[in-house]
Amino acid sequence: MNKAYGVLGSALTGALTGWLALALWQWADAEDKRTCEDSTSVCLTPYPLIGIGLWVVLAVVVLAVALPLLGVRPRGTVTVAAFSLQAYAIAILGPLAPHDVPATDAPNLITLALGPALVAVCTVPGWRRAGFIATAVLVVAAFITLGVLDGF
């Protein structure tokens, strides 16, 4: 299989699992608010943990199946790396959201699709250096952005 198709397929897989993460986050937030709307004290519900747990299980399964089918190998390494970069992107998107939860719009989905796509780029020997540099630039830029937003 052409490696470019593997990278494109990885980006689409990342967009799918990213959409799943944002949709589950919105669901968990809505259920949490609905359950706690009449509470006058501290209200703790299981919905945020259920949303996170469902996303982790579903995203790991989808990434573990889809990435090797797209020719991105070795399975264990690329699954962990793609999931880690996507979880990192979700952690970045949370504080940047104008509301409580990030929207499932194109910029957020593109951001979440970058993790698996960069992992796929790093598995191609000729593209490996560019993939590592792009990953490092994105991680450093995210640290700077979060540091600037939080007052460093």
Contacts in CASP RR format, 6 or more apart in sequence:
PFRMAT RR
TARGET T0000
AUTHOR 0000-0000-0000
METHOD contacts of the structure
MODEL  1
MNKAYGVLGSALTGALTGWLALALWQWADAEDKRTCEDSTSVCLTPYPLI
GIGLWVVLAVVVLAVALPLLGVRPRGTVTVAAFSLQAYAIAILGPLAPHD
VPATDAPNLITLALGPALVAVCTVPGWRRAGFIATAVLVVAAFITLGVLD
GF
1 70 0 8 1.000
1 71 0 8 1.000
3 120 0 8 1.000
3 124 0 8 1.000
3 127 0 8 1.000
5 70 0 8 1.000
6 70 0 8 1.000
6 71 0 8 1.000
6 72 0 8 1.000
6 120 0 8 1.000
7 117 0 8 1.000
7 120 0 8 1.000
7 121 0 8 1.000
7 124 0 8 1.000
8 117 0 8 1.000
9 66 0 8 1.000
9 70 0 8 1.000
9 120 0 8 1.000
10 66 0 8 1.000
10 67 0 8 1.000
10 70 0 8 1.000
10 72 0 8 1.000
10 82 0 8 1.000
10 116 0 8 1.000
10 117 0 8 1.000
10 119 0 8 1.000
10 120 0 8 1.000
11 113 0 8 1.000
11 114 0 8 1.000
11 116 0 8 1.000
11 117 0 8 1.000
11 120 0 8 1.000
12 113 0 8 1.000
13 62 0 8 1.000
13 63 0 8 1.000
13 66 0 8 1.000
13 67 0 8 1.000
13 70 0 8 1.000
13 116 0 8 1.000
14 63 0 8 1.000
14 82 0 8 1.000
14 86 0 8 1.000
14 112 0 8 1.000
14 113 0 8 1.000
14 115 0 8 1.000
14 116 0 8 1.000
14 117 0 8 1.000
15 109 0 8 1.000
15 110 0 8 1.000
15 112 0 8 1.000
15 113 0 8 1.000
16 62 0 8 1.000
17 55 0 8 1.000
17 58 0 8 1.000
17 59 0 8 1.000
17 62 0 8 1.000
17 63 0 8 1.000
17 86 0 8 1.000
17 112 0 8 1.000
17 116 0 8 1.000
18 59 0 8 1.000
18 86 0 8 1.000
18 90 0 8 1.000
18 109 0 8 1.000
18 112 0 8 1.000
18 113 0 8 1.000
19 104 0 8 1.000
19 109 0 8 1.000
19 112 0 8 1.000
20 55 0 8 1.000
20 58 0 8 1.000
20 59 0 8 1.000
20 62 0 8 1.000
21 55 0 8 1.000
21 59 0 8 1.000
21 86 0 8 1.000
21 90 0 8 1.000
21 112 0 8 1.000
22 101 0 8 1.000
22 102 0 8 1.000
22 103 0 8 1.000
22 104 0 8 1.000
22 108 0 8 1.000
22 109 0 8 1.000
22 112 0 8 1.000
23 104 0 8 1.000
24 51 0 8 1.000
24 52 0 8 1.000
24 54 0 8 1.000
24 55 0 8 1.000
25 51 0 8 1.000
25 55 0 8 1.000
25 90 0 8 1.000
25 101 0 8 1.000
25 102 0 8 1.000
26 101 0 8 1.000
26 104 0 8 1.000
27 47 0 8 1.000
27 51 0 8 1.000
28 47 0 8 1.000
28 48 0 8 1.000
28 50 0 8 1.000
28 51 0 8 1.000
28 52 0 8 1.000
29 47 0 8 1.000
29 48 0 8 1.000
29 100 0 8 1.000
29 101 0 8 1.000
31 45 0 8 1.000
31 47 0 8 1.000
32 45 0 8 1.000
32 47 0 8 1.000
32 48 0 8 1.000
35 43 0 8 1.000
35 45 0 8 1.000
35 47 0 8 1.000
36 43 0 8 1.000
36 45 0 8 1.000
56 83 0 8 1.000
59 83 0 8 1.000
59 86 0 8 1.000
60 79 0 8 1.000
60 83 0 8 1.000
63 78 0 8 1.000
63 79 0 8 1.000
63 82 0 8 1.000
63 83 0 8 1.000
63 116 0 8 1.000
64 75 0 8 1.000
64 76 0 8 1.000
64 79 0 8 1.000
67 73 0 8 1.000
67 75 0 8 1.000
67 78 0 8 1.000
67 79 0 8 1.000
67 82 0 8 1.000
67 116 0 8 1.000
67 119 0 8 1.000
67 120 0 8 1.000
68 75 0 8 1.000
68 78 0 8 1.000
70 120 0 8 1.000
72 78 0 8 1.000
72 119 0 8 1.000
72 120 0 8 1.000
72 123 0 8 1.000
73 123 0 8 1.000
78 119 0 8 1.000
78 120 0 8 1.000
78 123 0 8 1.000
81 119 0 8 1.000
81 122 0 8 1.000
82 115 0 8 1.000
82 116 0 8 1.000
82 119 0 8 1.000
85 114 0 8 1.000
85 115 0 8 1.000
85 116 0 8 1.000
85 118 0 8 1.000
85 119 0 8 1.000
85 135 0 8 1.000
86 112 0 8 1.000
86 115 0 8 1.000
86 116 0 8 1.000
88 139 0 8 1.000
88 142 0 8 1.000
89 111 0 8 1.000
89 112 0 8 1.000
89 114 0 8 1.000
89 115 0 8 1.000
89 142 0 8 1.000
90 112 0 8 1.000
92 111 0 8 1.000
92 142 0 8 1.000
92 145 0 8 1.000
92 146 0 8 1.000
93 102 0 8 1.000
93 108 0 8 1.000
93 111 0 8 1.000
93 112 0 8 1.000
94 101 0 8 1.000
94 102 0 8 1.000
95 146 0 8 1.000
95 149 0 8 1.000
95 150 0 8 1.000
96 102 0 8 1.000
96 145 0 8 1.000
96 149 0 8 1.000
97 103 0 8 1.000
102 108 0 8 1.000
114 138 0 8 1.000
115 135 0 8 1.000
118 131 0 8 1.000
118 134 0 8 1.000
118 135 0 8 1.000
118 138 0 8 1.000
121 127 0 8 1.000
121 128 0 8 1.000
121 130 0 8 1.000
121 131 0 8 1.000
121 134 0 8 1.000
122 128 0 8 1.000
122 131 0 8 1.000
122 132 0 8 1.000
122 135 0 8 1.000
END
